[in-house]
C-alpha cells in the first residue's frame, strides 16, 4: 500500500541512482593502513545508495520507481533482489559489470567502504517529473537531468563532490556539508548527535535519534534520507519529518547489512512511540 499525505494522496517518488552488490566482512576492529587482520564473517547484500534509498522509501509505504543500471553478469539478479522484494518499479540499463561495494564492518558499527561503480557509470540521463531523489554515485549529467523537470528534487550529496545546482532539499553529513552546501532546505546529519534542518542558513528544526545498539552504520544515512523525503512529501511538519528520519537512521544502524536493515513503517512508528 502506498504512503498517504495528510491530504490523502499517495506519495510517488522516483529514485535515480546506483545499484550495487555489497560484499561485507565483519571484524573486531577496522584495520590500520597496511595492516592485515582476521575477519569473523562474510556476507553479501543488495546495496548501492540509490537502491538502498528506493527500498527504504518503499518500506515506508511510498510508491517508488528506480532508475539505474546493472551489469550483464550473474551478480545483477542478486543486486536487484531487495528492490524487487520491496515492490519497487524498475527502469534499468544493462551494461558491463554490476557495481560492487567492499565493506568492512567493526564490532562497534564503524565501517570502511570502497565502491567500484561498474554499470552505474552507464546510467543514462533522464528527466522524470514529480518528486525525485538522487545521490552522487552517478554522473553529474545524470543528476542534472534528474533535477531538470522535477516538481521536488532532493539530493543526498554522497559521496560528496562539487555540483552546480540548488536542490529543493540537500541532505549531507557534516563532512559532506563542507563540500556541498547549497539547497533551498538543507539537512545536516551529525551521527549520534542527530540532525538539523536549515533554511537560508538559519536552523529551522533539530532532532536526536533514539538510543540503539549500533551494529552496522552502512545504510543509516540512506534510511535517514529516504524517510526525510517521504515524510516531507506526506506533508508532515519539518520537525516531525526530521525526528522520523533520525529514528529510521538509528534503526538501520542497529542491524547488519544495507537493505536488510531498512525499517518498515510499522517498525518506525513503534520506536517513535517508545
N, C-alpha and C positions, 0 to 999 in steps of 0.2 A: 504494500500500500504506500502511496506517495505521502510525503510530509505535507502539512497544510499550514498556510499562513494564517494570521489572525483574521483575515477576510475569507477564509475557507477555500482559497485557491491552492492547487497543488504546486509545490516547488519543483521547477525544472532547472537542471544545471548541466552545462556542457563542460567537461574537463578535457583540456588539451595538454598532453604531456607525455612523460616517459613510462615505459613498461619494462620491468626487469625481472630477472630471477635472482633472488638473494641467496648467497652461499654463506652460511653463518657458522662460525667457530666459537664455542664457549670456552673461556679461560678464567683462571682465578683473578688475574690482573692483566692489564694491557702491556704488551712488550715495549721495552725501550728501543731506540734506534739501534739496529744491528744485533738485537738480542733474539734468540730462538727460545720459545717456551712451549710446554706441552699443553694441549687443549683437552677438555673433558668431554666434548660432544660436538658433532657436526650435523647441521640440518639445512634443508632447502625450503625456501618460502617464496611465493609470488611477491613481487615488490615493485619498486620504481615510484618516485614521488607522485607522478600523475596517477598511476593505477591505485596507489595507496589512498590518495585523496578521493578518487572516484568511488572506491569501495567504502570508505568512511562515510561519505555523503549518502550513499545508497543505504547503508545500515542505519542511518539516522532517518530514513524514510523518504529521501528525495528521489525523483526520477532522474537518472543520470545517464548521459551519453558520453562515452570515452573516445577521444580521437588520439590515436597513437600508432606505433609500429612495432612489429616483432619480426624475428628472423625466419628464414626458410630452414629451420633446424628442429631437432627433437625437443629443444628447450621451450619453444614457443607455446605449446599447449600447456605446459606446466606453469609458465608465467601468466597465462590467462585464466587459470583455474579460479582464482579469487574473484576476479571481475565477473565471470560467468555465474559463480555461486551467489553473488550479491545481486544478480539481475541487471547488471549494467549493460546498456545497449552499446555495441562495439562498432566503431568505424576505423578499420585498420589498414595500414600499408604492410606489405611483407617484403623485406629486403635484408640480404646479408645474414648476420647472426643476431640472435636475441641479446638485448642488453643484460649485463651481469653486474651485480654488486657483491664485492668481497667484504664481509663484515666480521669483525672480531668484537665479541661482547664479554665484558668482565663481570665478575660476580656482583659488583656494586651497581651494575646497569650502564656504566660508561661504555662507549664503543668507538671503534675506528672503522671508517668506511672508504673503500676505493671503488669507483664506478667506472665500468667500461661501457660506453654508450651503445655501441653496436648499432642495431636498427633504429634506435631513437634519433640518430642523425638523419634518417630518411623520412621523418615526419614532414608532410607537406603543409605549407601554409593554407589554412582555412579561415573563414571569417564567419563563424556562427553568430546568430542573433540571440537575444535573450541574455541570461546570466552565464558568465564564462569564468572558469577558474584555471589558471595556468601557473607553471613553475619554470625554472631556468635550467632544466635538464634537456631542453630542446633549444633550437637556434633562436637568435633574436628575430629573424624574419618570421618564424612561426609564431612567436609571442606577439609581435606587432600586428600580424594578420588576425590573430585571435582577438585582439583588443579592438580592432577597427570598427566593427558593427555591433559590438556587444552593448546591450542595454545596461548591463552592470558587469564590470571587468575587475576581477580580483587576481592579484599576482602574489604568489609566495616566492619571493626573490631568493631562491636557494637552488643550487649553490650560487652565492652572490657574485654578480658582476655588474658593471655599469650598463644601464639600458635607458634609451631616450624615449620614455613615455611616462605618463602620470595615470596610474590605475585609480579606479574608484576606491579600491581597498588594497593597500600594500601590507603584506604580512612578512615580518622579518624577526630574527632573533637579534640580540644586542650587537653581535659581531657583524651580521649581515647589514644591520642598520647603518654601520659606518661606511658601507659601500653603496647602498641603495636607500634613499630616504624620502623620495617624492611619492606622494599619494594623497588623494583627497581626504582619505581616512587612513591612518597608519596604525597597525597593531604591532607592538614590540613585545616579544616574549623574553622572560628572564629566568627560565628554568624553574627551579623550586620556589623562586620568589614570585611566580605568577606572570602577569602580563598587564599592559596598559594600552589604551587607545588614545590617539592624538588626532586632533583636527586643527589645521592651521598652526601646528606646533604647540597647541595647548592640550593638556591632558583632559579628556572628557570621561574616562572610565578607567578603573583599575580593579583587578580581581586576583585572588590567590587560589591555587589548586587545593583540592582536598589532600589529606595526608595518605600516601600509599607506600608500600614497599617497592622500591624501584628494582626492576628485573632486567629490562631492556628498553632503552630510550629510542630505538631505531625509528619508529613511526609516530612518536609522540607529537612531533611538530606537524605531521600530516593530519593526525586526528584533530589537533587544535585548529588548523587552517580550514579543514572541511566543515567542522562544527561551527566555527565562527561565521563562515559564508552562509551555511544553511540556516543558522539561527537569525541572521540579519535578513535573509530572504523571506523567512517566515514572519517578519515584521516585529520581532522581539526588540525591546529596548536595548540600547548598546551595553549597558552594564550587565543585563541578564545574558545577552549573547556572549559577552566576554567571560562571564562566570561559567557558562556551559562549555565554552571552548577549553578553558583551563581544566575542567573536570574530565573532558574527553581525552585531553593530552595525558593527564595523570593516569587514567585507566589504561591507556595504551602502554605507558611506561611500566605498568605493573605486570605486564605479560610478555612472554617471549615471542619474537617474530614480528614482522611488519604487519601484513594484513590479518593474520590470526589474532592480533592484539587489539584490533579496532573495535570500539564498543557499539552496541546496538542502542536504539533509542530507549528501550526499556532499562538497559544497564546504566545509561546516563541518568535517567530520571531517578533510579534507585540510589545512586551515590549522591545526587544532589539533595535527596530527601533525608540523608543521614545527618 
